[in-house]
Amino acid sequence: MRHFLTLKDFSKEEILEIIALAGKIKQETKNREYKPYLKEKVLGMIFEKSSTRTRVSFEVGIYQLGGTALFLSSDDIQLGRGEPLKDTARVLSRMVDIVMIRTFRQERLEEFAKYSTIPLINGLSDIYHPMQLLADYMTICERGYNDNLSVAYVGDGNNIAHSWLMLASKIGFELRIATPKGYEADKKVLNDALEFAKMSKAKIIVSHNPKEAVKDAQVVTTDTWVSMGQESEKVKRQNDFQGFIVDKKMMGYAQKEAMFLHCLPAYRGFEVSDEVFEEHSEEIFDEAENRLHVQKAVMVWLDRHR
């Protein structure tokens, strides 16, 4: 049995297999062919951290696959009243077929997985957001940008940056990450990525210079400067990230037909200008839609590998 906690645990071949399966399921969905890959299966969704896209995409996804979803807010179940996570894992393992958790701490996922006898999916944690990166990479591949790929990530060294590091180091493309000083990616995650890059021939560059990172890139991407739970740091972060907005001038350093991606929600005038967002809105909302398709593929893939 496999869990899906981070791309670190998957080979290039497995990642590409999931992307291909997502493409197949997406085409079937477009053709209104809803094949019951997960007929009568039940997905338990635990939300310790709220979301729009994660809840809708997983709930719609399991329904289109022939199953059903249970929304489990930590405020509504015993987990929010002090029940040990390992007990919740063992109980749910006897009642549902797969679990997705969106949480503030990666350790919570790892503890649940240790005691779970059913597949567990990371819907987001403080360290990784692997589902988002599968959607990003699917969107890139759909537009034919997967040959000699160069990606520039500009912004906070957060869970999105960490997941880009894992994806690049496993697939083998060039990734340049530019963050303000003091907001660098986690050193352990970076070191792990650099080790994987030795095998995949990925080129990973980290700096504090967004213009250099974006120069001649095929794909430019960013994330909010103030994630959920960081509201008290909002003013400080906005000051520290000055010069890191992806605006028309910044995009001018990338290749002429460069893509721009954003995992959403986007805050115009901060990490991205309204002009850039609207100019690339089709790519961004394709990226958002692809969360549905890659998550369906991951659920099917995990069910096949039980």
Order of alpha helices (4+ residues) and beta strands (2+ residues): alpha-beta-alpha-beta-alpha-beta-alpha-beta-alpha-beta-alpha-beta-alpha-beta-alpha-beta-alpha-alpha-beta-alpha-alpha
